[in-house]
């Protein structure tokens, strides 16, 4: 692919502010659009099983909107049956950056991935004969259902030892014959796509090029500005897939000071300079602002790594270290926990003394959101900053 010559030069600071605005952290968010507006703005919200303060898909709107109720978040994502008749969903769950909640109107644009799964030559789990058809038949007559209601999610207590019904329904989800319509006690609730997805979207099967072009443009809009690798990572596309469509995606080539690689930007993001109020908040390690480690280091000069799956003795910043965003910069990390009505900062990393007030503010706001009445600091990586942090917390809550 021949890259057109960039017509716009951006400073590193301009690129950082464009990225923050694109991700909903700069300027006043449109509260009337709420959680659904955030989902559509980001294009994808990652799901994960870990729950410390809250699950990651709850932390994403909190970080942008403030103390939105957790029940409000769930209701905004998932539409359940009402008076015996299912209503159209606002979202569906599918494989994007990882397992993600996606706006329902993007269903047609993942047809390329559904087709790829159908042609996949092998799977990690064997599927007993007849099980797939039986699961589809049961959903048609009884759905929506969880894997347990379909006959059991596991054969044994091992997480990987799926039952035949679980293998079948997950395969049907990847194929697009089944869709996850909600989470119930963190269990997926499955229904037939033909029943859950609006008909106008269900039968709009775009070819691979159309799907990829749309997802590349969506990634560019959600990032504001990004390299080829940034854009590919957003919905986990291959680099060559991005190359094939980026010239026709509507994104424009730019150069960014210090990046050293070609970049593309959403033209709308270049029309006006980013202005407004910065958010001060704890970020989920699964927040799309910091999904890609190399991008996070390039934009913020901040090394971010989720250590939940790292052996305890090898962790540097803690099990679920949450970066702290303040003034448009990442100024520290907090590894949180809850002890009754106390939010415990088990480990705190501060990027210097100036970060103390912002980290204290982020802790106090997060504590209030999860109904904690107190904040306790245990370890601060720079011991001389522990007392100033405790003092700031005391002052702010006095």
C-alpha positions, 0 to 999 in steps of 0.5 A: 500500500502506498501511503499518501503524503500527510497534509497535517502535522500534529505536535505530541501534545495535540495528538494526546489531547485529540486522543483524550477527546475521542475517548470521552475524557476531555470536554463535558460529556453529553450526560443525556446520551448516558451509558449508551452514548458512551458505548456508541462513542467508543464502539466497543466496551471490553468485558472481563471476569475480574471484579475489584471495585466493579467489573470493567464494563461498569468502570468504563462509563464511570470513568467518563460520566462519574458516579452513574449507578451500576444498575443503570449501567447494566440496564443501559447495555442490556434490554431484557424481556418486558411483559413476556415479549422481548424488545430490541437490544441496544447492544450485543456481545461479540469478539472485537478487541476481546469479548466486548459489548458492541452497539447493536447497529454494528452487527452487520460489520462483524459479518467478516469475522462470523464468516471466518469462524465458520471456515475455521479448520479446527477448534479447541473443544470437541462437539458431540454429534447432534448437540449443536442442532439440539441447542438451537432447537432448545433455544427456539422453543425455550430461549433465552437461556443460559448455558446451565439451562441448556444442560450445563456449562461444564462437565467438571469443575475445571474452567476449561472442561466445557459441556457439549451444550456449552461448546455448541452454544459458544460455537453458534455465538461465534457463527452468528446464529446465536447472540448474547442478549444479556448477562445474568449473574455474569452468565451469558444469556443466549438467544437466536440472532433471528429473534434478538437482532432487528431484522434490518440489521440481521440480513444486512450481510456486507462483504469483507471489504465493507466490514473492514472499511467500517471498522477501520473508520470506527477505530480511527474515530474512537482513537482520534489519531493512531498508527496502523498498529493502533487502528488494527488493535482496536477491533483486533484486525490484521495489519494487512486488513487495515492496509487494504481499506484505510485509503478508502476509510475516510481517515486522513494521513497525518504526522505526529511529532515523536511517533516515528511512524505514519499515522491517520486521524479522524478528519472531524477530530482535526476541525477544532482544537480539543478544549474543555474539562479534563476528567480525574479518575481511576481507569480500568486496566481494560479501558480502551484509552490504554488498551495498547501498551505501546500506544500508551507509552507513546502518548502518555510516557507511561508503562501500563501492564495488567498484572492479575495473571502475573505470579504474585512474587513477580508483580510490580504494581499490584493485582489490578493496578488502575492508572490515575488520569488527571489533567490529561496525563497518567499520574499514578496507579492504585491497586484497590480492594474493598474491606467492608465499607473501606476502599483499601489502596493496597499499593499506590504509585505516584509520578511525583509529589504533584500527583498527590491531590489528583490521586486522593481525589480519584480515590475519594470519588471511587469510594463514594461510587462503590458505597465506601465511607472511608479510604485506607492507604497501605503501601506507597511505592515512594514512602515519603509520599505516603503521609502527604497522600493520607493528609490530602485524603483526610483534608478532602473528607473533613 
